[in-house]
């Protein structure tokens, strides 16, 4: 027979074991920072030195060239100089900002999901470099082929739109139509560049002889292929964030080496041996554009 004391003890133990336990707590995830490391910083300084040396070399190559024939020397030197300044700004840490977006942290057992910020370092000086230096590269191709001013201007405008759209996309919100919309506009800008430079340049250069056509075709195919690699690498690294910042820096450093020092040296060496590539600007440097055909008010015939 069970005593009353045993019944009370059983009821007490049952009541204590049926008490609900404490609710699980959620520790918030701290802000995630994707920044350049030691490898990235070293790469930026190496590129600054490389672009500075390239600027000096291009300057020395123009030393014995007449002023009237220094057009390509001036443009290639400015390409390297702009890139050197941009890399100095990035290496010194004065040309980058953080692009942040919210990342969802899923939880189980009916606990609501939480969010944390992921902030990636974006070097905005890189876009200034691309806008100016790569714009000079396209100008060289247009001048070399003899493309008319209208198509040259449109090619440079399309290039400007493409670079600015890329900058807006880099700071756009993650996984939004706005961000990838800017990316699409940037790609369309590149296609317009190919249209104005590639198509019209092929037609214009044919009047300058076989040697000039061969040189221009080689430079154009090389340059436009490298420029096409920029939005591909940029979409994978900066927009999709499939790589760390160090890898992004190295990838763009390689592309910048291909578009500034190598292209510039190739152009200057080949330019010396082909007379058809010369553009005589003696009159323009000293007197400006020709005044023939201007209408002067107040003059009598």
The 8 nearest C-alpha neighbors of each residue, nearest first, counted from 0:
[[1, 2, 3, 5, 6, 4, 7, 9],
 [2, 0, 5, 3, 6, 4, 7, 9],
 [1, 3, 4, 5, 0, 6, 7, 8],
 [4, 2, 6, 5, 7, 1, 8, 0],
 [3, 5, 7, 2, 6, 8, 1, 9],
 [6, 4, 8, 2, 7, 3, 9, 1],
 [7, 5, 3, 9, 8, 4, 10, 2],
 [8, 6, 10, 4, 5, 9, 11, 3],
 [7, 9, 5, 11, 6, 10, 4, 12],
 [10, 8, 6, 12, 11, 7, 5, 13],
 [11, 9, 7, 13, 8, 12, 14, 6],
 [10, 12, 8, 14, 9, 13, 7, 15],
 [13, 11, 15, 9, 14, 10, 8, 16],
 [14, 12, 10, 16, 11, 15, 17, 9],
 [13, 15, 11, 17, 12, 16, 10, 18],
 [16, 14, 12, 13, 17, 18, 11, 10],
 [15, 17, 13, 18, 14, 12, 19, 11],
 [18, 16, 14, 15, 13, 19, 12, 20],
 [17, 19, 16, 15, 20, 14, 13, 21],
 [20, 18, 17, 21, 16, 22, 15, 14],
 [21, 19, 18, 22, 17, 23, 16, 15],
 [20, 22, 23, 19, 24, 18, 25, 17],
 [23, 21, 24, 20, 19, 25, 110, 108],
 [24, 22, 21, 25, 110, 20, 108, 26],
 [23, 25, 22, 26, 21, 110, 27, 106],
 [26, 24, 27, 23, 110, 106, 113, 28],
 [25, 27, 28, 24, 29, 113, 23, 104],
 [28, 26, 25, 29, 113, 115, 114, 104],
 [29, 27, 115, 26, 30, 114, 104, 31],
 [30, 28, 31, 27, 115, 116, 117, 26],
 [31, 29, 116, 115, 117, 32, 28, 118],
 [30, 32, 117, 118, 116, 29, 33, 115],
 [33, 31, 118, 117, 34, 119, 30, 120],
 [34, 32, 119, 118, 120, 31, 244, 243],
 [35, 33, 120, 32, 244, 119, 36, 243],
 [36, 34, 244, 39, 245, 40, 37, 33],
 [37, 35, 39, 38, 40, 34, 245, 244],
 [36, 38, 40, 39, 41, 35, 245, 42],
 [39, 37, 41, 36, 40, 42, 245, 35],
 [40, 38, 245, 42, 36, 35, 37, 41],
 [39, 41, 43, 37, 42, 38, 90, 36],
 [40, 42, 44, 38, 43, 39, 37, 45],
 [41, 43, 45, 39, 40, 44, 46, 38],
 [42, 44, 90, 40, 46, 41, 45, 86],
 [45, 43, 47, 41, 46, 42, 90, 48],
 [46, 44, 42, 48, 47, 43, 49, 41],
 [47, 45, 49, 43, 48, 44, 50, 42],
 [46, 48, 83, 44, 86, 50, 45, 49],
 [47, 49, 51, 45, 46, 50, 52, 44],
 [50, 48, 46, 52, 51, 47, 45, 53],
 [49, 51, 83, 53, 47, 52, 79, 48],
 [52, 50, 54, 48, 53, 49, 83, 47],
 [53, 51, 55, 49, 54, 50, 56, 48],
 [52, 54, 50, 56, 51, 55, 260, 49],
 [55, 53, 51, 79, 76, 57, 52, 56],
 [54, 56, 58, 52, 53, 57, 59, 51],
 [57, 55, 53, 59, 58, 54, 52, 60],
 [58, 56, 60, 54, 59, 76, 55, 53],
 [57, 59, 55, 56, 61, 60, 54, 76],
 [60, 58, 62, 56, 61, 57, 55, 63],
 [59, 61, 57, 58, 62, 56, 63, 72],
 [62, 60, 64, 59, 58, 63, 72, 69],
 [61, 63, 59, 60, 64, 58, 65, 57],
 [64, 62, 61, 65, 60, 59, 66, 69],
 [63, 65, 61, 62, 69, 66, 68, 60],
 [66, 64, 67, 68, 69, 63, 61, 62],
 [67, 65, 69, 68, 64, 281, 70, 280],
 [66, 68, 281, 280, 65, 279, 69, 70],
 [69, 67, 66, 65, 70, 279, 278, 277],
 [70, 68, 72, 66, 71, 67, 73, 64],
 [69, 71, 73, 72, 68, 74, 67, 278],
 [72, 70, 74, 73, 69, 75, 139, 267],
 [73, 71, 69, 75, 70, 74, 61, 76],
 [72, 74, 76, 70, 71, 75, 69, 77],
 [73, 75, 71, 77, 76, 72, 78, 135],
 [76, 74, 78, 72, 263, 77, 73, 71],
 [77, 75, 73, 54, 79, 78, 74, 57],
 [76, 78, 80, 74, 75, 79, 81, 73],
 [79, 77, 132, 75, 76, 81, 80, 74],
 [78, 80, 82, 54, 76, 77, 50, 81],
 [81, 79, 77, 83, 82, 78, 54, 76],
 [82, 80, 84, 83, 78, 79, 77, 128],
 [81, 83, 85, 79, 80, 84, 128, 86],
 [84, 82, 50, 47, 80, 86, 81, 85],
 [85, 83, 87, 81, 82, 86, 88, 80],
 [86, 84, 82, 88, 87, 83, 124, 128],
 [87, 85, 89, 47, 83, 88, 84, 43],
 [86, 88, 84, 90, 85, 89, 47, 91],
 [89, 87, 85, 91, 86, 93, 94, 90],
 [88, 90, 86, 94, 92, 91, 87, 93],
 [89, 91, 87, 43, 92, 88, 44, 86],
 [92, 90, 88, 89, 93, 87, 94, 86],
 [91, 93, 89, 90, 94, 88, 95, 87],
 [94, 92, 88, 91, 89, 95, 90, 124],
 [95, 93, 89, 124, 88, 122, 92, 123],
 [94, 96, 122, 121, 123, 93, 120, 92],
 [97, 95, 121, 120, 122, 98, 94, 123],
 [98, 96, 120, 119, 118, 121, 99, 95],
 [97, 99, 119, 118, 170, 120, 96, 121],
 [100, 98, 118, 117, 97, 116, 119, 101],
 [99, 101, 117, 116, 173, 172, 118, 102],
 [100, 102, 116, 115, 114, 117, 103, 99],
 [101, 103, 115, 114, 116, 104, 100, 117],
 [104, 102, 114, 113, 105, 101, 115, 112],
 [103, 105, 113, 114, 112, 102, 106, 115],
 [106, 104, 112, 103, 113, 107, 111, 114],
 [107, 105, 112, 110, 111, 104, 108, 109],
 [106, 108, 109, 110, 105, 111, 112, 23],
 [109, 107, 110, 106, 111, 23, 22, 105],
 [110, 108, 107, 111, 106, 112, 105, 23],
 [109, 111, 108, 106, 107, 112, 25, 105],
 [112, 110, 109, 113, 106, 105, 107, 108],
 [113, 111, 105, 106, 104, 110, 103, 114],
 [112, 114, 104, 103, 111, 105, 115, 27],
 [115, 113, 103, 102, 104, 101, 112, 116],
 [114, 116, 102, 101, 30, 28, 29, 117],
 [115, 117, 101, 30, 100, 102, 31, 99],
 [116, 118, 31, 99, 100, 30, 32, 101],
 [119, 117, 99, 32, 98, 97, 33, 31],
 [120, 118, 33, 98, 97, 32, 34, 121],
 [119, 121, 97, 34, 96, 33, 98, 95],
 [122, 120, 95, 96, 97, 123, 119, 98],
 [123, 121, 95, 124, 125, 94, 96, 120],
 [122, 124, 125, 126, 95, 94, 121, 127],
 [125, 123, 127, 126, 94, 122, 85, 128],
 [124, 126, 128, 123, 127, 122, 129, 85],
 [125, 127, 129, 128, 124, 123, 130, 162],
 [128, 126, 130, 124, 125, 129, 131, 123],
 [129, 127, 125, 126, 130, 131, 82, 132],
 [128, 130, 126, 133, 127, 132, 131, 125],
 [129, 131, 127, 128, 134, 133, 126, 159],
 [130, 132, 134, 128, 129, 133, 127, 135],
 [133, 131, 78, 135, 134, 129, 128, 130],
 [132, 134, 136, 129, 135, 131, 130, 137],
 [133, 135, 131, 137, 132, 136, 130, 155],
 [136, 134, 138, 132, 133, 137, 139, 74],
 [135, 137, 133, 139, 134, 138, 132, 140],
 [138, 136, 140, 134, 139, 135, 141, 133],
 [137, 139, 135, 141, 136, 140, 142, 134],
 [140, 138, 136, 142, 137, 141, 143, 135],
 [139, 141, 137, 143, 138, 142, 144, 136],
 [140, 142, 138, 146, 144, 139, 143, 145],
 [143, 141, 145, 139, 144, 140, 138, 146],
 [142, 144, 140, 141, 145, 139, 276, 215],
 [145, 143, 204, 200, 141, 142, 146, 203],
 [144, 146, 142, 143, 203, 141, 204, 147],
 [147, 145, 141, 144, 200, 203, 142, 151],
 [148, 146, 149, 150, 151, 145, 141, 203],
 [147, 149, 151, 150, 152, 146, 153, 141],
 [150, 148, 152, 151, 147, 153, 146, 154],
 [149, 151, 153, 152, 195, 148, 147, 154],
 [150, 152, 148, 154, 149, 153, 141, 147],
 [153, 151, 155, 149, 150, 154, 148, 156],
 [152, 154, 150, 156, 155, 151, 157, 149],
 [155, 153, 192, 157, 151, 152, 156, 195],
 [154, 156, 158, 152, 157, 153, 159, 134],
 [157, 155, 159, 153, 158, 154, 152, 160],
 [158, 156, 188, 160, 154, 159, 155, 192],
 [157, 159, 155, 161, 156, 160, 188, 154],
 [160, 158, 156, 162, 161, 157, 130, 155],
 [161, 159, 157, 163, 158, 162, 164, 188],
 [160, 162, 185, 188, 158, 164, 159, 163],
 [161, 163, 165, 159, 164, 160, 130, 158],
 [164, 162, 166, 165, 160, 161, 159, 167],
 [165, 163, 181, 167, 161, 185, 166, 162],
 [164, 166, 168, 162, 163, 167, 185, 182],
 [165, 167, 163, 169, 164, 168, 162, 126],
 [168, 166, 164, 165, 170, 169, 171, 163],
 [167, 169, 178, 171, 165, 181, 170, 166],
 [170, 168, 166, 167, 171, 238, 165, 237],
 [171, 169, 168, 98, 167, 172, 166, 121],
 [172, 170, 168, 178, 169, 167, 173, 177],
 [173, 171, 175, 178, 100, 174, 170, 177],
 [172, 174, 175, 100, 171, 178, 101, 238],
 [175, 173, 172, 176, 178, 179, 177, 239],
 [176, 174, 177, 178, 173, 172, 179, 171],
 [175, 177, 179, 178, 180, 174, 181, 172],
 [176, 178, 180, 175, 179, 181, 171, 172],
 [179, 177, 168, 171, 180, 181, 176, 175],
 [178, 180, 182, 181, 176, 177, 183, 175],
 [179, 181, 177, 183, 182, 178, 176, 184],
 [182, 180, 184, 164, 168, 179, 183, 178],
 [181, 183, 179, 185, 180, 184, 165, 168],
 [184, 182, 180, 186, 185, 181, 179, 187],
 [185, 183, 181, 187, 182, 186, 188, 164],
 [184, 186, 161, 182, 188, 164, 183, 187],
 [187, 185, 189, 183, 188, 184, 182, 190],
 [188, 186, 190, 184, 189, 185, 183, 191],
 [189, 187, 161, 157, 185, 191, 186, 190],
 [188, 190, 192, 186, 187, 191, 161, 193],
 [191, 189, 187, 193, 192, 188, 194, 186],
 [192, 190, 194, 188, 193, 189, 157, 195],
 [193, 191, 154, 189, 190, 195, 194, 196],
 [194, 192, 197, 190, 196, 191, 195, 189],
 [193, 195, 191, 198, 192, 197, 196, 190],
 [194, 196, 192, 154, 150, 199, 193, 198],
 [197, 195, 200, 193, 199, 194, 192, 198],
 [196, 198, 193, 200, 194, 199, 195, 201],
 [197, 199, 194, 201, 200, 196, 195, 202],
 [200, 198, 202, 201, 195, 196, 197, 203],
 [199, 201, 203, 196, 197, 202, 144, 198],
 [200, 202, 198, 199, 204, 203, 197, 205],
 [201, 203, 199, 200, 204, 205, 198, 206],
 [202, 204, 200, 205, 201, 145, 144, 146],
 [205, 203, 144, 206, 207, 212, 201, 202],
 [204, 206, 207, 203, 202, 212, 208, 201],
 [205, 207, 204, 208, 203, 202, 212, 209],
 [208, 206, 205, 204, 211, 275, 212, 209],
 [207, 209, 211, 210, 206, 205, 212, 204],
 [208, 210, 212, 211, 213, 207, 205, 214],
 [211, 209, 213, 212, 208, 214, 273, 207],
 [210, 212, 214, 213, 209, 208, 207, 215],
 [213, 211, 209, 215, 210, 214, 204, 205],
 [212, 214, 216, 210, 211, 215, 209, 217],
 [215, 213, 211, 217, 212, 216, 210, 218],
 [214, 216, 218, 212, 217, 213, 219, 211],
 [215, 217, 219, 213, 214, 218, 212, 220],
 [218, 216, 214, 220, 215, 219, 221, 213],
 [217, 219, 215, 221, 216, 220, 222, 214],
 [220, 218, 216, 222, 221, 217, 215, 223],
 [221, 219, 223, 217, 222, 218, 224, 216],
 [220, 222, 218, 224, 219, 223, 217, 225],
 [223, 221, 219, 225, 224, 220, 218, 226],
 [222, 224, 226, 220, 225, 221, 219, 227],
 [223, 225, 227, 221, 222, 226, 220, 228],
 [226, 224, 228, 222, 227, 223, 221, 229],
 [227, 225, 223, 228, 229, 224, 222, 230],
 [228, 226, 224, 225, 229, 223, 230, 231],
 [227, 229, 225, 231, 226, 230, 232, 224],
 [228, 230, 232, 226, 227, 231, 233, 225],
 [231, 229, 233, 232, 228, 234, 227, 186],
 [232, 230, 228, 234, 233, 229, 235, 227],
 [233, 231, 235, 229, 234, 230, 236, 228],
 [232, 234, 230, 237, 236, 231, 235, 229],
 [233, 235, 238, 231, 232, 236, 230, 237],
 [236, 234, 239, 232, 233, 241, 238, 237],
 [237, 235, 240, 233, 242, 241, 234, 247],
 [238, 236, 233, 240, 234, 239, 235, 169],
 [237, 239, 234, 240, 236, 235, 169, 233],
 [238, 240, 235, 241, 236, 234, 237, 242],
 [241, 239, 236, 237, 242, 238, 235, 243],
 [240, 242, 236, 239, 235, 243, 237, 238],
 [243, 241, 236, 240, 246, 244, 247, 235],
 [242, 244, 245, 246, 247, 33, 241, 240],
 [243, 245, 247, 35, 246, 34, 248, 33],
 [246, 244, 39, 248, 35, 247, 243, 38],
 [247, 245, 249, 248, 244, 243, 250, 242],
 [246, 248, 244, 250, 245, 249, 236, 251],
 [249, 247, 245, 246, 251, 250, 39, 252],
 [248, 250, 252, 246, 247, 251, 253, 245],
 [251, 249, 247, 253, 252, 248, 246, 254],
 [250, 252, 254, 253, 248, 249, 255, 247],
 [251, 253, 249, 255, 250, 254, 248, 256],
 [254, 252, 256, 251, 250, 255, 249, 257],
 [255, 253, 251, 257, 256, 252, 258, 250],
 [256, 254, 252, 258, 257, 253, 259, 251],
 [257, 255, 253, 254, 259, 258, 260, 252],
 [256, 258, 254, 261, 255, 259, 253, 262],
 [259, 257, 255, 262, 256, 254, 261, 260],
 [258, 260, 256, 262, 263, 261, 257, 255],
 [261, 259, 263, 262, 256, 264, 53, 257],
 [260, 262, 257, 264, 263, 259, 265, 258],
 [263, 261, 265, 258, 259, 264, 260, 266],
 [262, 264, 266, 260, 75, 265, 261, 259],
 [265, 263, 267, 261, 266, 262, 260, 268],
 [266, 264, 262, 263, 268, 267, 261, 269],
 [265, 267, 263, 269, 264, 268, 270, 262],
 [268, 266, 270, 264, 269, 265, 263, 271],
 [267, 269, 265, 270, 266, 271, 264, 272],
 [270, 268, 266, 271, 267, 272, 265, 273],
 [269, 271, 267, 268, 273, 272, 266, 276],
 [272, 270, 269, 268, 273, 267, 274, 276],
 [271, 273, 270, 269, 274, 268, 276, 275],
 [274, 272, 270, 275, 271, 276, 269, 211],
 [273, 275, 276, 277, 272, 271, 270, 211],
 [276, 274, 273, 277, 207, 211, 208, 278],
 [275, 277, 274, 273, 270, 143, 278, 211],
 [278, 276, 275, 274, 279, 68, 270, 273],
 [277, 279, 280, 68, 276, 70, 67, 275],
 [278, 280, 67, 281, 68, 277, 282, 283],
 [281, 279, 67, 283, 282, 284, 278, 68],
 [282, 280, 67, 284, 283, 279, 285, 66],
 [283, 281, 285, 286, 280, 284, 287, 288],
 [282, 284, 287, 280, 286, 288, 285, 281],
 [285, 283, 281, 282, 280, 286, 287, 67],
 [284, 286, 282, 283, 287, 281, 280, 288],
 [287, 285, 283, 282, 284, 288, 289, 281],
 [286, 288, 283, 284, 285, 289, 282, 290],
 [287, 289, 283, 290, 286, 282, 284, 291],
 [288, 290, 291, 287, 286, 283, 282, 292],
 [291, 289, 293, 292, 288, 287, 294, 286],
 [292, 290, 289, 293, 288, 294, 295, 287],
 [291, 293, 290, 294, 289, 295, 288, 296],
 [294, 292, 291, 290, 295, 289, 296, 288],
 [293, 295, 296, 292, 298, 291, 290, 297],
 [296, 294, 298, 293, 297, 299, 292, 290],
 [297, 295, 298, 294, 299, 293, 300, 292],
 [296, 298, 295, 299, 294, 300, 293, 292],
 [299, 297, 296, 295, 300, 294, 293, 292],
 [300, 298, 297, 296, 295, 294, 293, 292],
 [299, 298, 297, 295, 296, 294, 293, 292]]
